[in-house]
Amino acid sequence: MAEILLSLTIIGVVAAITLPSLTGNINERTWNTQRKALYARFSQAIALMPALNGYGTIAEATESASAIDTATETFLTEGLAKVLKINNICDNTHLADCGTVSSFTNMAGSIISLPTTLYELNSYFRSIAYSGSSYTTQDTKAAAFETQNGESIVAYYNQSCSTQYLNQESLTAYGNVFGFPQSNMCVNFIYDLNGNKGPNTVGKDIGIMTVFNATDSLVVAPMPSSANNAGTATWPNAAKLCTTADSESRLPNIDELSAMLINKDILNLTTTTKIWSGTVYNSERAWDVFYTSGIRNSDMKTLNLSVRCVKR
């Protein structure tokens, strides 16, 4: 009997040690599968939409009338819902009715409140200026919806998004013209794969998707492999920092890095230096994100810039 009890005790201890790890691995694989499926559905849906800008009405309050903001909700009801199966759409005052959480854990491990407007998502939508270039847009209220697969998603819409590509004619060869990815962002999504069930943590059940360009739109859904930068390097060595830290990591392309900039508070993109992308401009220069406001290109062989990696 003593031997049986000892064996059971050992089995119990081993189970207590290994089960959390096994459960975590199963959850991770499940989330990865859901994340990829969600991205595929959205990419297909967005490709079916006409121009993404111009939905809804935005008007400031006057002495005789209240402010009007139907932009994001109209984008969902009159645009996205026609190409994607949606169970429920919730306006800004009823986000929780679509299973959204009021706060969640960002990639830095901090609890942050769910942004409820475009400016709360990223204050640089309010006004940006650099080297003679400037950009600003109107604030819009977020709206939420639930999918048939059980995801809860909050949308942040830019009614005046541009049709100009980030990595082409918007910049000159030496970055003398500054590019603002905010001007190309039409809609940003914060998704929760299992509604408000938890763990409500970025990198697990919560992530981001960003749609750039009003026509010929592009959907990206970068997931950083770490909450922090991998270090600094010249561009030829930048990718090595990613694979050294994690064999499944790589440099984000310029569109992915721009999406990370849009969601900087969620993904802990707080560096004050430029950050490399994996996108080459020419044989001497590569695209990077500059500070917290926009993109340009830099000398890839001499400059040591920060490196932030994403999962494959």
TORTI-189848 format. One record per residue (C-alpha): x, y, z; residue number from 0. Coordinates in steps of 0.25 Angstrom, whole numbers, plus 5000, padded with zeros to 4 digits. Layout:
N
(site (X,Y,Z),NUM) ...
//
This chain:
312
(site (5000,5000,5000),0) (site (5011,5010,5004),1) (site (5018,5007,4990),2) (site (5005,5010,4983),3) (site (5003,5023,4990),4) (site (5017,5027,4987),5) (site (5015,5024,4973),6) (site (5002,5032,4972),7) (site (5009,5043,4979),8) (site (5020,5043,4969),9) (site (5010,5043,4958),10) (site (5002,5054,4964),11) (site (5015,5063,4965),12) (site (5019,5060,4951),13) (site (5005,5063,4946),14) (site (5005,5076,4954),15) (site (5018,5080,4947),16) (site (5015,5076,4933),17) (site (5000,5079,4931),18) (site (5001,5094,4931),19) (site (5012,5094,4921),20) (site (5004,5084,4912),21) (site (4991,5092,4914),22) (site (4999,5105,4910),23) (site (5004,5098,4897),24) (site (4991,5093,4893),25) (site (4985,5107,4895),26) (site (4996,5113,4887),27) (site (4994,5104,4876),28) (site (4979,5107,4876),29) (site (4981,5122,4876),30) (site (4991,5121,4865),31) (site (4981,5113,4856),32) (site (4970,5122,4859),33) (site (4978,5134,4857),34) (site (4983,5129,4843),35) (site (4968,5126,4839),36) (site (4963,5139,4844),37) (site (4974,5146,4835),38) (site (4970,5138,4823),39) (site (4955,5141,4824),40) (site (4958,5156,4826),41) (site (4968,5156,4814),42) (site (4958,5150,4805),43) (site (4946,5159,4810),44) (site (4954,5172,4809),45) (site (4958,5168,4794),46) (site (4944,5168,4791),47) (site (4941,5182,4795),48) (site (4941,5194,4787),49) (site (4949,5207,4792),50) (site (4949,5206,4807),51) (site (4949,5221,4810),52) (site (4937,5231,4811),53) (site (4928,5222,4819),54) (site (4918,5229,4829),55) (site (4917,5244,4833),56) (site (4926,5252,4842),57) (site (4922,5266,4847),58) (site (4926,5274,4859),59) (site (4916,5280,4869),60) (site (4910,5293,4866),61) (site (4901,5303,4875),62) (site (4889,5296,4869),63) (site (4893,5282,4866),64) (site (4900,5271,4873),65) (site (4913,5264,4867),66) (site (4911,5253,4857),67) (site (4920,5241,4856),68) (site (4914,5229,4848),69) (site (4927,5226,4841),70) (site (4932,5213,4847),71) (site (4918,5207,4849),72) (site (4914,5210,4835),73) (site (4927,5204,4830),74) (site (4923,5191,4837),75) (site (4908,5191,4833),76) (site (4909,5196,4819),77) (site (4923,5191,4815),78) (site (4929,5179,4823),79) (site (4916,5172,4826),80) (site (4913,5171,4812),81) (site (4926,5162,4809),82) (site (4928,5156,4823),83) (site (4918,5148,4831),84) (site (4915,5156,4844),85) (site (4906,5152,4855),86) (site (4905,5165,4863),87) (site (4910,5180,4862),88) (site (4911,5189,4874),89) (site (4912,5204,4874),90) (site (4922,5212,4882),91) (site (4913,5212,4895),92) (site (4911,5197,4894),93) (site (4924,5191,4891),94) (site (4923,5181,4902),95) (site (4910,5175,4896),96) (site (4919,5169,4885),97) (site (4928,5162,4896),98) (site (4939,5172,4896),99) (site (4947,5174,4909),100) (site (4949,5188,4915),101) (site (4964,5185,4918),102) (site (4974,5175,4914),103) (site (4989,5172,4916),104) (site (4998,5178,4905),105) (site (5011,5172,4900),106) (site (5019,5179,4911),107) (site (5010,5172,4922),108) (site (5003,5185,4926),109) (site (4988,5186,4927),110) (site (4983,5196,4918),111) (site (4969,5201,4915),112) (site (4962,5197,4902),113) (site (4963,5209,4892),114) (site (4949,5214,4889),115) (site (4953,5225,4878),116) (site (4964,5226,4867),117) (site (4972,5236,4875),118) (site (4972,5227,4887),119) (site (4977,5216,4878),120) (site (4989,5225,4874),121) (site (4990,5240,4877),122) (site (4998,5242,4865),123) (site (4986,5242,4856),124) (site (4983,5255,4862),125) (site (4994,5263,4856),126) (site (5008,5259,4851),127) (site (5018,5268,4844),128) (site (5033,5266,4839),129) (site (5042,5272,4829),130) (site (5031,5280,4822),131) (site (5021,5268,4822),132) (site (5009,5267,4831),133) (site (4997,5259,4833),134) (site (4984,5259,4841),135) (site (4971,5253,4841),136) (site (4957,5254,4849),137) (site (4955,5245,4861),138) (site (4945,5234,4860),139) (site (4938,5226,4870),140) (site (4941,5211,4870),141) (site (4930,5200,4867),142) (site (4930,5186,4870),143) (site (4925,5173,4864),144) (site (4924,5158,4866),145) (site (4927,5148,4856),146) (site (4921,5134,4853),147) (site (4933,5127,4858),148) (site (4932,5134,4872),149) (site (4943,5145,4871),150) (site (4940,5159,4877),151) (site (4946,5170,4869),152) (site (4947,5185,4871),153) (site (4949,5194,4858),154) (site (4956,5207,4857),155) (site (4953,5214,4844),156) (site (4960,5225,4836),157) (site (4949,5231,4827),158) (site (4960,5239,4819),159) (site (4970,5228,4817),160) (site (4979,5230,4804),161) (site (4981,5221,4792),162) (site (4996,5224,4791),163) (site (5005,5212,4795),164) (site (5014,5213,4807),165) (site (5026,5208,4800),166) (site (5026,5214,4787),167) (site (5023,5228,4782),168) (site (5021,5234,4796),169) (site (5036,5235,4799),170) (site (5048,5239,4791),171) (site (5061,5231,4791),172) (site (5067,5238,4803),173) (site (5055,5240,4811),174) (site (5054,5255,4809),175) (site (5039,5253,4808),176) (site (5034,5247,4820),177) (site (5023,5236,4819),178) (site (5012,5235,4829),179) (site (5006,5221,4830),180) (site (4994,5227,4837),181) (site (4989,5234,4824),182) (site (4989,5220,4817),183) (site (4982,5213,4829),184) (site (4967,5211,4826),185) (site (4963,5202,4837),186) (site (4970,5195,4849),187) (site (4964,5183,4857),188) (site (4967,5178,4871),189) (site (4962,5164,4871),190) (site (4959,5155,4883),191) (site (4959,5140,4878),192) (site (4950,5136,4890),193) (site (4942,5148,4894),194) (site (4944,5152,4908),195) (site (4947,5138,4913),196) (site (4962,5141,4916),197) (site (4973,5142,4917),198) (site (4971,5155,4909),199) (site (4986,5156,4906),200) (site (4992,5161,4894),201) (site (5000,5150,4887),202) (site (4991,5140,4892),203) (site (4976,5142,4890),204) (site (4977,5156,4886),205) (site (4984,5162,4873),206) (site (4983,5173,4863),207) (site (4980,5174,4848),208) (site (4982,5186,4840),209) (site (4977,5190,4826),210) (site (4985,5199,4817),211) (site (4981,5207,4804),212) (site (4967,5211,4800),213) (site (4967,5203,4787),214) (site (4975,5190,4785),215) (site (4975,5189,4800),216) (site (4985,5181,4808),217) (site (4983,5173,4821),218) (site (4994,5171,4830),219) (site (4994,5164,4844),220) (site (5008,5164,4850),221) (site (5010,5157,4863),222) (site (5023,5161,4870),223) (site (5031,5149,4875),224) (site (5035,5157,4887),225) (site (5031,5169,4895),226) (site (5044,5176,4893),227) (site (5054,5179,4882),228) (site (5065,5169,4879),229) (site (5076,5179,4879),230) (site (5082,5188,4869),231) (site (5089,5185,4856),232) (site (5092,5189,4842),233) (site (5082,5184,4832),234) (site (5090,5172,4827),235) (site (5091,5167,4842),236) (site (5077,5171,4846),237) (site (5070,5158,4842),238) (site (5081,5150,4849),239) (site (5077,5156,4862),240) (site (5063,5151,4860),241) (site (5066,5136,4856),242) (site (5077,5136,4868),243) (site (5066,5140,4878),244) (site (5056,5131,4872),245) (site (5057,5121,4860),246) (site (5042,5125,4856),247) (site (5045,5140,4856),248) (site (5048,5149,4844),249) (site (5048,5164,4841),250) (site (5034,5170,4839),251) (site (5032,5176,4825),252) (site (5030,5191,4824),253) (site (5014,5189,4824),254) (site (5015,5180,4836),255) (site (5024,5190,4843),256) (site (5015,5201,4839),257) (site (5003,5193,4846),258) (site (5012,5191,4858),259) (site (5014,5206,4858),260) (site (4999,5209,4858),261) (site (4997,5199,4870),262) (site (5010,5204,4877),263) (site (5003,5204,4891),264) (site (4997,5190,4889),265) (site (5010,5184,4884),266) (site (5020,5192,4893),267) (site (5026,5199,4881),268) (site (5032,5210,4889),269) (site (5046,5212,4884),270) (site (5052,5226,4881),271) (site (5061,5221,4870),272) (site (5058,5216,4856),273) (site (5054,5201,4854),274) (site (5058,5193,4842),275) (site (5048,5186,4833),276) (site (5051,5174,4824),277) (site (5047,5182,4812),278) (site (5058,5187,4803),279) (site (5057,5200,4795),280) (site (5069,5199,4786),281) (site (5083,5192,4787),282) (site (5088,5203,4798),283) (site (5075,5206,4806),284) (site (5064,5199,4813),285) (site (5051,5204,4819),286) (site (5050,5207,4834),287) (site (5040,5213,4843),288) (site (5045,5227,4849),289) (site (5042,5230,4863),290) (site (5028,5228,4866),291) (site (5021,5235,4854),292) (site (5025,5230,4840),293) (site (5034,5223,4830),294) (site (5046,5226,4822),295) (site (5058,5219,4817),296) (site (5072,5218,4822),297) (site (5086,5213,4818),298) (site (5086,5199,4821),299) (site (5101,5196,4822),300) (site (5105,5207,4832),301) (site (5094,5210,4841),302) (site (5091,5202,4854),303) (site (5076,5203,4856),304) (site (5067,5196,4866),305) (site (5061,5182,4862),306) (site (5048,5177,4865),307) (site (5044,5163,4861),308) (site (5031,5156,4857),309) (site (5026,5142,4857),310) (site (5025,5134,4844),311) 
//
